[in-house]
Amino acid sequence: MALYFTGRVPQDLEYHLFTDSEEILGISNFHNVLSNLPFLLVSIMGIKFLLKNNQFEGVFEKVISWTLILSMGFLCFGSSFYHYNPNNFTLVWDRLPMTLIFSSLFSLVLWDQLGEKVGRWAFIVFIPLGTFSVFYWWYTELMGLGDLRPYIFVQFFPMLSIPVILIFSRNRYHLKPLIYVTVFYFLAKIFENFDREFLEMVNYSGHSLKHIFAAISAYFIFDFIKERVKCHIDK
């Protein structure tokens, strides 16, 4: 409701101007590009695990888990593509896999806490909504009426809701990895907002550190999936 009444939110073009723009080996914004590699490593680990372990409650749970793991690899390439040449078009391919990750994770948390039916419907609703939010923003930017509100909702609503759900839920399923997911995600957002300050303090930009801490968060998402699958195996 707050987003609705704020009016449209265009993309600030200064967002594309990162503090660390150093070119190394012919790669523009080298550190911001290469710091995405951990996402690919987590995705490969997840793919290997899911190929060996196929215990799910149904097709939807399997699809959601695979969407999460594959989206991490997609994020590595999409974010690297964007940071190599930052602009609104390449940003689409950075944001799209992120919406898939947020939506899939939210669906699995709801699955565990509120039941299979709720988790399944969350996935059915949020995946198209997330995809729409990214292309809606891009289209409105092309029309000179940029509006990030749907994307802001899809990114922040799940990640703000998950800790609230865990605090008030009596079901303590897979609590530890989800706590780490949330903590490292919010640390990543802090690094992102202090890009220049961290470059001056530690000679490594806040945005590059954001990628590393977000990848650590992604690793704990993988850990969350492992715990869920192992529960099915134990049954």
C-alpha positions as CSV (number, residue, x, y, z in Angstrom):
1,M,0.0,0.0,0.0
2,A,2.9,2.4,0.8
3,L,4.5,1.7,-2.6
4,Y,1.1,2.3,-4.3
5,F,0.7,5.8,-2.7
6,T,4.3,6.9,-3.2
7,G,3.8,7.3,-7.0
8,R,6.1,5.9,-9.6
9,V,9.8,5.4,-8.8
10,P,12.1,5.8,-11.8
11,Q,15.6,4.3,-12.0
12,D,18.3,6.7,-10.8
13,L,20.9,6.6,-13.6
14,E,23.6,7.3,-11.0
15,Y,23.0,3.8,-9.8
16,H,25.1,2.6,-12.8
17,L,28.1,4.7,-11.7
18,F,30.0,2.3,-9.4
19,T,32.9,3.5,-7.3
20,D,35.3,0.8,-8.5
21,S,35.5,1.0,-12.3
22,E,39.0,-0.4,-12.6
23,E,39.7,-2.3,-15.9
24,I,41.9,-5.4,-15.6
25,L,42.7,-7.8,-18.4
26,G,40.4,-5.9,-20.7
27,I,37.4,-6.4,-18.4
28,S,35.6,-3.2,-17.4
29,N,34.6,-3.0,-13.7
30,F,36.8,-6.0,-13.1
31,H,36.1,-6.6,-9.4
32,N,32.4,-6.1,-9.7
33,V,32.3,-8.6,-12.5
34,L,34.5,-11.3,-11.0
35,S,32.9,-11.1,-7.5
36,N,29.9,-12.8,-9.0
37,L,31.7,-16.1,-9.5
38,P,30.8,-17.4,-6.1
39,F,27.1,-17.6,-7.2
40,L,28.1,-20.0,-10.0
41,L,30.1,-22.1,-7.5
42,V,27.0,-22.4,-5.2
43,S,24.8,-23.2,-8.2
44,I,27.2,-26.0,-9.3
45,M,27.3,-27.5,-5.8
46,G,23.5,-27.4,-5.8
47,I,23.1,-29.0,-9.2
48,K,25.4,-31.9,-8.1
49,F,23.5,-32.4,-4.9
50,L,20.0,-32.3,-6.6
51,L,21.1,-34.8,-9.3
52,K,22.2,-37.3,-6.6
53,N,19.2,-36.6,-4.3
54,N,15.7,-36.7,-5.8
55,Q,13.5,-37.0,-2.7
56,F,10.7,-34.4,-3.0
57,E,7.1,-34.3,-1.9
58,G,5.9,-33.6,-5.4
59,V,6.6,-32.0,-8.7
60,F,6.2,-28.5,-7.4
61,E,8.7,-28.9,-4.6
62,K,11.2,-30.2,-7.1
63,V,10.6,-27.4,-9.6
64,I,10.9,-24.8,-6.9
65,S,14.2,-26.3,-5.6
66,W,15.7,-26.5,-9.1
67,T,14.6,-22.9,-9.9
68,L,16.4,-21.7,-6.8
69,I,19.7,-23.5,-7.7
70,L,19.7,-22.7,-11.4
71,S,18.8,-19.1,-10.8
72,M,22.0,-18.7,-8.8
73,G,24.0,-19.6,-11.9
74,F,21.8,-17.4,-14.0
75,L,22.6,-14.6,-11.5
76,C,26.3,-15.0,-11.9
77,F,26.1,-14.5,-15.7
78,G,23.4,-11.9,-15.6
79,S,25.1,-9.8,-12.9
80,S,28.5,-10.1,-14.7
81,F,26.9,-9.0,-17.9
82,Y,25.4,-6.0,-16.2
83,H,28.5,-4.9,-14.4
84,Y,30.7,-5.3,-17.5
85,N,28.5,-2.6,-19.2
86,P,26.1,-1.0,-16.7
87,N,22.9,0.3,-18.2
88,N,19.2,-0.2,-17.9
89,F,19.1,-3.0,-20.5
90,T,21.8,-5.1,-19.0
91,L,20.3,-4.5,-15.5
92,V,17.3,-6.5,-16.6
93,W,19.4,-9.6,-16.7
94,D,20.8,-8.9,-13.3
95,R,17.4,-8.3,-11.7
96,L,15.5,-11.2,-13.4
97,P,17.4,-14.0,-11.7
98,M,17.2,-12.2,-8.3
99,T,13.4,-12.2,-8.6
100,L,13.4,-15.9,-9.3
101,I,15.5,-16.5,-6.2
102,F,13.4,-14.3,-3.9
103,S,10.2,-15.8,-5.1
104,S,11.3,-19.4,-4.9
105,L,12.8,-19.1,-1.4
106,F,9.7,-17.4,-0.2
107,S,7.6,-20.2,-1.6
108,L,9.6,-22.9,0.2
109,V,9.5,-21.0,3.5
110,L,5.7,-20.7,3.2
111,W,5.6,-24.4,2.2
112,D,7.3,-25.4,5.5
113,Q,5.5,-22.9,7.7
114,L,1.9,-22.7,6.3
115,G,1.6,-25.9,4.2
116,E,2.2,-27.3,0.7
117,K,-0.8,-25.6,-0.8
118,V,0.2,-22.1,0.3
119,G,3.8,-22.6,-0.9
120,R,2.6,-23.9,-4.2
121,W,0.4,-21.0,-4.8
122,A,3.1,-18.5,-3.7
123,F,5.3,-19.9,-6.4
124,I,2.6,-19.8,-9.0
125,V,1.9,-16.2,-8.2
126,F,5.3,-14.7,-7.4
127,I,7.4,-16.2,-10.3
128,P,5.2,-14.5,-13.0
129,L,4.8,-11.4,-10.8
130,G,8.6,-11.2,-10.4
131,T,9.3,-11.6,-14.1
132,F,6.6,-9.1,-14.9
133,S,8.0,-6.5,-12.4
134,V,11.4,-6.5,-14.2
135,F,10.1,-6.2,-17.7
136,Y,7.4,-3.7,-16.6
137,W,10.2,-1.5,-15.1
138,W,12.3,-1.7,-18.3
139,Y,9.3,-1.0,-20.6
140,T,8.3,2.0,-18.5
141,E,11.9,3.3,-18.6
142,L,11.8,3.1,-22.4
143,M,8.5,5.1,-22.3
144,G,10.1,7.8,-20.1
145,L,7.8,6.8,-17.2
146,G,10.1,4.5,-15.2
147,D,8.4,2.7,-12.3
148,L,10.4,0.3,-10.0
149,R,7.5,-0.2,-7.5
150,P,6.5,-3.7,-8.6
151,Y,10.2,-4.8,-8.5
152,I,10.8,-3.2,-5.1
153,F,7.8,-5.2,-3.8
154,V,9.0,-8.5,-5.2
155,Q,12.5,-8.0,-3.9
156,F,11.8,-6.7,-0.4
157,F,8.4,-8.2,0.6
158,P,9.7,-11.8,0.7
159,M,13.0,-10.9,2.4
160,L,11.2,-8.8,5.0
161,S,8.4,-11.3,5.5
162,I,10.6,-14.4,6.1
163,P,12.1,-13.2,9.4
164,V,8.6,-12.1,10.6
165,I,7.2,-15.5,9.7
166,L,10.0,-17.3,11.5
167,I,9.6,-15.2,14.6
168,F,5.9,-15.8,15.0
169,S,5.7,-19.3,13.7
170,R,5.6,-22.3,16.0
171,N,7.2,-24.5,13.4
172,R,11.0,-24.3,13.7
173,Y,11.7,-26.1,10.5
174,H,15.2,-25.4,9.1
175,L,15.5,-22.3,11.2
176,K,19.3,-22.0,11.3
177,P,20.1,-21.7,7.6
178,L,17.3,-19.3,7.1
179,I,18.6,-17.1,9.9
180,Y,22.0,-17.0,8.1
181,V,20.3,-16.3,4.8
182,T,18.6,-13.3,6.2
183,V,21.6,-12.0,8.1
184,F,24.0,-12.2,5.2
185,Y,21.4,-10.7,2.8
186,F,21.0,-7.6,5.0
187,L,24.8,-7.3,5.4
188,A,25.1,-7.4,1.6
189,K,22.6,-4.5,1.4
190,I,24.7,-2.5,3.9
191,F,27.8,-3.0,1.8
192,E,25.9,-2.0,-1.3
193,N,24.8,1.3,0.3
194,F,28.4,2.1,1.4
195,D,30.2,1.4,-1.9
196,R,32.7,4.3,-1.8
197,E,33.2,4.2,1.9
198,F,34.4,0.5,1.9
199,L,36.7,1.2,-1.1
200,E,38.4,4.0,0.9
201,M,38.6,1.9,4.1
202,V,39.7,-1.5,2.8
203,N,40.6,-0.8,-0.9
204,Y,37.7,-3.1,-2.0
205,S,34.4,-1.6,-3.0
206,G,31.2,-2.1,-1.0
207,H,29.4,-3.3,-4.1
208,S,32.0,-6.1,-4.7
209,L,31.7,-7.1,-1.1
210,K,27.9,-7.0,-1.5
211,H,28.2,-9.8,-4.2
212,I,30.4,-11.9,-1.9
213,F,28.1,-11.6,1.1
214,A,25.0,-12.2,-1.1
215,A,26.8,-15.3,-2.4
216,I,27.3,-16.5,1.2
217,S,23.5,-15.9,1.7
218,A,23.0,-18.0,-1.4
219,Y,25.1,-20.8,0.0
220,F,22.8,-20.9,3.1
221,I,19.9,-21.1,0.7
222,F,21.6,-24.2,-0.7
223,D,22.1,-25.5,2.9
224,F,18.3,-24.9,3.5
225,I,17.5,-27.0,0.4
226,K,19.9,-29.7,1.6
227,E,18.2,-29.9,5.0
228,R,14.8,-30.1,3.4
229,V,15.8,-32.9,1.1
230,K,17.6,-34.8,3.9
231,C,14.4,-34.7,5.9
232,H,12.6,-36.5,3.1
233,I,15.4,-39.1,2.9
234,D,15.1,-39.7,6.7
235,K,11.4,-40.2,6.3
